[in-house]
């Protein structure tokens, strides 16, 4: 039982969080000029999970995940799996706290992309199908026509990421207020699988990852604004 993992998102050249292992789209401006409309969404500090008719997968997609922080998501999947068809729903799983602790969460799971039959669905389709299975999408920052001034565009990205975002993040280790982790820009329209790098881009905060390989031993569940909400347990 296998599923293709989520495509690697290339950084903007001016993304301060890019490391030696990351890929950078130095031709991003030419790519963006080919897009009619772009959408900026908030990048959340969670785990990349996928729900499909095959099961619930973590980033690698080698086999369905069995991690304790996906237990609630797997329970949810059992209720909606017959409705998924050929849809592969990608979401940020915020159930476990990573480097940022969000103080204003109303859900643990936020959809950011959906793949179906050889294409990535347009943003309006993503929101439509997410609502059909009663899941929110990642916070939408803005929807804009093709930018025409490169310098102004890069300055705008800098302004957008300087705020706290939708869920009031704080440093998970110190409790200090934090800005959003980053921003993801995508083509508002549907696009084929073989040109992901030319349709999705990201800016990430420098030094945003503060967890290590041992964080799973002492992980904690992220609190919600109201505990006991839909599809969420309260035991941890």
C-alpha positions in Angstrom: 0.0 0.0 0.0 1.7 3.2 -1.2 1.0 6.8 -2.1 3.2 9.4 -3.8 4.5 11.9 -1.3 3.9 15.7 -1.5 6.2 17.4 -4.0 9.1 19.4 -2.6 8.4 23.1 -2.4 11.2 25.4 -3.6 12.2 28.5 -1.6 12.1 32.0 -2.9 15.7 33.2 -3.4 15.1 35.7 -0.6 13.7 33.2 1.9 16.0 33.4 5.0 15.1 30.0 6.2 16.5 28.1 3.3 19.3 25.7 4.3 21.9 23.7 2.4 19.5 20.9 1.9 16.7 23.0 0.5 16.0 23.8 -3.1 15.7 27.4 -4.3 13.8 28.6 -7.4 16.0 31.3 -8.7 13.7 31.8 -11.7 10.6 32.3 -9.6 9.8 35.6 -11.1 9.5 34.2 -14.6 7.3 31.4 -13.3 5.0 33.7 -11.4 4.6 35.9 -14.6 2.9 32.8 -16.2 0.2 32.7 -13.5 -3.0 34.5 -13.8 -3.8 34.7 -10.1 -1.7 33.8 -7.0 -2.7 32.9 -3.5 -0.6 33.6 -0.4 -1.3 31.3 2.6 0.2 31.0 6.0 2.8 28.2 6.4 2.0 26.4 9.6 4.5 24.5 11.9 3.0 21.0 11.8 3.5 17.7 10.2 2.6 17.1 6.5 -0.1 14.4 6.4 -2.1 13.0 3.6 -5.5 11.4 3.6 -6.6 9.2 0.7 -8.7 6.1 0.2 -5.5 4.2 1.0 -5.1 5.6 4.5 -3.3 8.4 6.4 0.3 9.0 5.5 3.1 11.1 6.9 5.7 12.9 4.7 7.4 9.8 3.3 4.3 8.0 2.2 6.1 4.6 2.4 3.3 3.1 4.5 0.3 4.5 6.4 1.4 6.3 9.5 0.8 4.9 13.0 2.2 7.8 15.1 0.3 8.7 18.3 -0.2 12.3 17.1 -2.2 11.0 14.1 -4.5 8.8 16.1 -7.3 11.4 16.0 -6.8 12.0 12.3 -6.9 8.3 11.6 -10.2 8.1 13.5 -11.5 10.9 11.4 -10.3 9.2 8.2 -12.4 6.2 9.0 -15.5 8.4 8.9 -14.7 10.1 5.6 -12.7 7.5 3.6 -15.6 6.5 1.5 -16.1 10.1 0.4 -12.6 10.7 -0.8 -12.7 8.8 -4.1 -9.5 9.7 -6.0 -8.8 12.8 -3.9 -5.6 12.9 -1.9 -6.0 15.6 0.8 -2.8 17.1 2.1 -3.0 18.9 5.5 -0.9 20.4 8.3 -1.3 18.3 11.4 -0.9 20.6 14.4 -1.9 18.0 17.0 1.6 17.7 18.3 3.5 20.9 19.3 6.7 21.4 17.2 8.8 24.6 17.4 5.8 26.9 17.6 2.9 26.7 20.0 -0.3 28.2 18.7 -2.6 30.0 21.2 -5.6 30.5 19.0 -6.2 27.1 17.3 -9.8 26.1 16.5 -8.7 22.8 14.8 -5.7 20.5 14.7 -5.9 19.9 11.0 -5.7 22.4 8.1 -5.9 21.4 4.4 -3.4 23.1 2.1 -3.6 21.1 -1.1 -5.5 18.4 -2.9 -4.3 16.1 -5.6 -6.6 14.2 -8.0 -5.9 12.2 -11.2 -2.6 13.7 -12.3 -3.2 17.3 -11.2 -3.2 19.7 -8.3 -6.6 21.2 -7.8 -7.2 24.9 -7.9 -7.5 26.8 -4.6 -11.3 27.2 -4.8 -11.6 23.5 -5.4 -9.4 22.8 -2.4 -11.6 24.9 -0.2 -14.7 23.3 -1.6 -13.6 19.7 -1.0 -12.2 20.5 2.4 -15.5 22.0 3.5 -17.2 18.8 2.2 -15.4 16.7 4.7 -15.7 19.4 7.4 -12.0 20.5 7.6 -10.7 24.1 7.5 -8.0 25.2 5.0 -4.8 26.9 6.0 -5.2 30.6 6.6 -5.6 32.5 3.4 -3.6 35.8 3.5 -4.5 37.3 0.1 -5.5 36.5 -3.5 -3.9 38.7 -6.1 -3.4 39.1 -9.8 0.0 38.6 -11.4 2.5 41.0 -9.8 4.2 43.4 -12.1 7.0 44.9 -9.9 9.5 42.4 -8.6 11.0 44.7 -5.9 7.6 45.6 -4.5 6.5 42.0 -4.6 9.5 40.9 -2.4 8.9 43.8 0.0 5.3 42.8 0.2 6.3 39.2 1.2 8.5 40.7 3.9 5.6 42.7 5.3 3.2 39.8 5.2 5.5 37.4 7.2 6.3 40.0 9.8 3.0 39.5 11.6 1.9 36.8 14.1 -0.4 35.1 11.7 -3.9 33.8 12.3 -3.2 31.6 15.4 -0.9 33.8 17.7 2.2 31.6 17.7 4.7 31.6 20.6 8.1 29.9 20.9 7.3 26.4 22.2 10.4 26.5 24.4 10.5 30.0 25.8 6.9 31.2 25.4 8.0 34.4 23.7 5.7 35.8 21.0 6.7 34.8 17.5 5.9 35.8 13.9 4.3 33.3 11.6 6.7 30.5 10.4 6.4 31.5 6.7 4.2 32.0 3.7 3.4 29.7 0.8 2.5 31.2 -2.6 0.6 29.0 -5.1 -1.1 29.2 -8.4 -4.8 29.9 -7.7 -5.7 27.6 -10.7 -5.2 23.9 -11.1 -1.9 22.7 -12.5 -0.2 19.5 -13.6 1.9 17.3 -11.3 5.0 17.7 -13.4 5.4 21.5 -12.9 5.0 21.8 -9.1 8.1 23.9 -8.7 6.8 26.5 -11.2 3.5 26.9 -9.4 4.3 26.8 -5.6 6.9 28.8 -3.7 7.7 29.5 -0.1 9.3 31.9 2.3 10.4 30.5 5.7 11.6 32.1 8.9 15.3 31.7 9.6 16.1 29.2 12.3 12.4 28.2 12.5 13.1 24.5 13.4 14.1 24.1 17.0 13.1 20.5 17.6 15.5 17.6 17.2 15.2 13.9 16.4 14.2 13.2 20.0 11.2 15.5 20.2 8.8 12.6 19.7 9.7 11.1 23.1 8.2 14.0 25.0 5.7 15.5 22.6 2.7 17.4 23.9 -0.7 17.9 22.3 -1.5 21.4 21.1 -4.4 23.0 23.1 -7.4 24.4 21.2 -9.5 27.5 21.9 -12.2 25.2 23.0 -11.3 21.7 24.1 -13.5 18.9 23.1 -14.4 20.4 19.7 -15.4 18.3 16.6 -13.2 15.3 16.0 -10.8 16.2 18.8 -10.1 14.3 22.0 -9.1 15.9 25.2 -7.1 13.3 27.0 -3.5 14.6 26.6 
